[in-house]
Amino acid sequence: MPLGYDLNWAVIAIMGFLGLSSVLGMFLISFLIAPKRKSEIKDAPYECGILPDSYNWSQINIRYYVFAILFLLFDIEAVFLFPWALIFVKAVPIVFYEMILFIAILFFGLIYAWKKGVLEWQ
């Protein structure tokens, strides 16, 4: 074992113990000093000021989910595009064509979603 190897892991173990004990300590202090006033409204499972109703089914349009997934898809594209722009200056030319292919696949996905009418908000 290299010299100082166990010391590095000891520091990690000590910091992990300190982090875990501080979180548990804050939970314990919060439990001990928090006011405890029981009421019927606080015992309700939905505590926002609106009393729960016996009719709890509601219809949610699937377009919200599809729109969110498309947003995540193009958000991830931007996450991959920014580091590529920084590295492209020094990289080999194949990186350029890989990113063009990546952007083209996402672009065709956007065109497909547009043709299907997913992006039209109703």
N, C-alpha and C positions, 0 to 999 in steps of 0.2 A: 504494500500500500504506500503511495507517495506521501512524503512528509507534508503535514498540514491538511491532508484529505479529510481526516476525521474532524478537524477543527471547523472546516467549512460546513459540514453536515450538522455539527453541534450548534452553530449559529442559526442555521435554518430551523432546527428543532426548537431552539429557545424562542425564536421569533414566532414560530407557529404556536407554541404554548402561550406566549404573551398575548398574541392576537385572539386566540380562542378564549383564554381566561378573561380578557377585557370584554369581549362580547357577552360571555356568560355573566360576568359581574354587572354589566349594564342592565341585562335582563333581570337579574336578582334585585338590584337597586330599584328599578322601575316597578317591580312587583311589590316591594316593601313599602315604597313611599307613594304609590299611586292611590288616588281616592277611590273608594269602593262603595258606591251608592247604587244599590239595586233598584231597578224600576221595570215596569212592564214593557215600556217602549224599548229599553236597552236589551231586553231579552228577546225581542223580535229578531228573526233572521235577516230582515231587510231594514237596516237602520239608516234611512235617508230622509225621513219626514213624511214619506208616503206609506200609508198603511197597506200591507199586503192584501191582495184580492184573491178570491178563490179561483178566478179564471186567470191562469198564468201562461197561456199559450199565445205566442205572437208570431206572425209570419215575417221572415227577414228575406229580402230579395237577394238572390245569388249574385247579382251584379256587384254588390259591395265586396264580396270575397274575391271575385275575378279581378276587379279593379285593384284591390290590395295586392293580389299576387302579381299583377302586371307592374305595379309600382315597385314591389320588391325586386322583380326581375331587372328592371332598368336602373334601380338603385345599385344593385350589385354590379351592373355593367359599369357604372360610374366609379365604383370602388376599384374595379380592376383597371379602369382606363387611366386614372391618375398616376398610379405607380408606373404603369407602362410608359406614360409620357415622360416621366423623369428618367427612366432607364433607356429609353429609345435612342437617346443621343449617343450613348456608348455601346449599344448592343449590336449584334450581328443583324444583317438584313432580314433573316428568316423571322425574327420577332415581329417585324412590321407586317409581314404577310399573315402570321398567326393572328395578330390583333385585327387585321382587316377581315379575316374569316370569322372571328368571334363577333365583330360588330355586324357583319352581314347576316349571320344567323339570327342575332337579336333584331335586326331590322326587318327580316322576313317574318319573324314572329310578331312584330308590331303591325306589319301590313296585314297579316292573317287576322289578327285581333280586330283591326280596323274594318276589314271586309266583313267579318262576322257581326259587326255592330256592337262589339263589347265596349268600345270607348264612347258610345253615344249615351249620355246621361238623360234618363227619362224621369 
